[in-house]
Structure formats: C-alpha cells, structure tokens
C-alpha cells in the first residue's frame, strides 16, 4: 500500500498547456518535497514545503501544501518540452521518507 | 563538485552471491539513506543513517544490511541476493533532510539484476 498516492500516473500534453499533479495521503507529514527525475539519473529536488497552506512558486511551477499537511499539488503553467520527466512527491517525517509512485509527464512540441 | 557517487552503475549477479554497492558523498552530510525504485511503486526507503555508527530501518529493510563506519561512506550489502531484489537502487545524502534548505542529494543509481 502506497502511503502517498500520486495522480495522474501519466500525462501527455501539448506545449503551452497547463497541468496539475496531485499527491494525497491519509498521513500527516512534517514536510513534503517534490522531485524531478530524468532517465538514468537520480531525482533532483524542486521544492520543500513545510507549513500547512504554504504556496511556493518556482518560475512556471506552483507548489501547494494542504492545510492539514496531508496533501500537495504541483501546477505547471504553459508547459514546455523541457518540463518532460518523472515528477515525484515525497512526504517526510524527520528521518523517514515516503515517495509517491510518480507522474510521468511528456510535453510535446 | 558536490556529489553522491554510487558504484557500480550496473550489476548482474546470481542468487545467493553476496554483493556490496558502495556510496560516497563529499558534502560532509550527516544523513545518508538507501532507496529502491520499482515500476509503479516509486522509491522505497531501505535504510538510513543519521550519523557515524547510527543506522535504522526504513520501509523495506528485509534482505539488506548497511554500515556507517565513516561519515562519507554508506555501503549497501546484500548477503544473499534473491531475484525479488532486482531493482534500481539510489543512495542519497542530506545535512538536515526535513528542512527546506537542505535537500536530499541523490546518486545516479545502481541497476541490479539477480538471476
């Protein structure tokens, strides 16, 4: 059983479209992180959110942490082919990390 | 360059033959951890270490061992590998992983096949 459920699993969109990826859990986390992974490489951190209700922006990416610190979303505005990759959310309770199964995003030119 | 180095990148072995995957970081990080990544399951934490000689189980520790004799190294040991341990393995390190300015730094992975 996955502690963190990510949706959708796959997303194929045209360049310029907007998209949202969801990360849901019944557990409360101290912090939640979003990573992006390219084929043949390890995940790279995009953002960490710590406070319930927190919103962080990274250029065209907007991350939100739910008020109850159980869920999060990643919104990409005007997606570009360079955004293609596997997006992973990870919930953290101090020393332990729990990852979602990932969302594979393909942005077509 | 700050990095986490895993070796080997690819490993094919047979059931029962002991193996070690090495992991080394050059960032003086306190925290190190191992994960396995399987299709549809994401990354699952195997073991982690908060400091030298301090290790603890993650979500899926069965069949694995680790040691932390030096701060920079955190090898993953499979005493008697089985086919269900075929997976992509990642080592990661961090200073204080639950703080927003202290990310997990991942190695480039080790693809292990056990026949």
Interface residues (C-beta under 8 A of the other chain):
Chain A: X2 X4 X6 X30 X31 X33 X35 X40 X41 X42 X43 X44 X45 X48 X49 X50 X88 X90 X92 X93 X94 X95 X96 X97 X98 X99 X100 X101 X102
Chain B: X4 X31 X33 X35 X40 X41 X42 X43 X44 X45 X48 X50 X56 X58 X59 X90 X92 X97 X98 X99 X100 X101 X103 X104 X106 X107 X108 X109
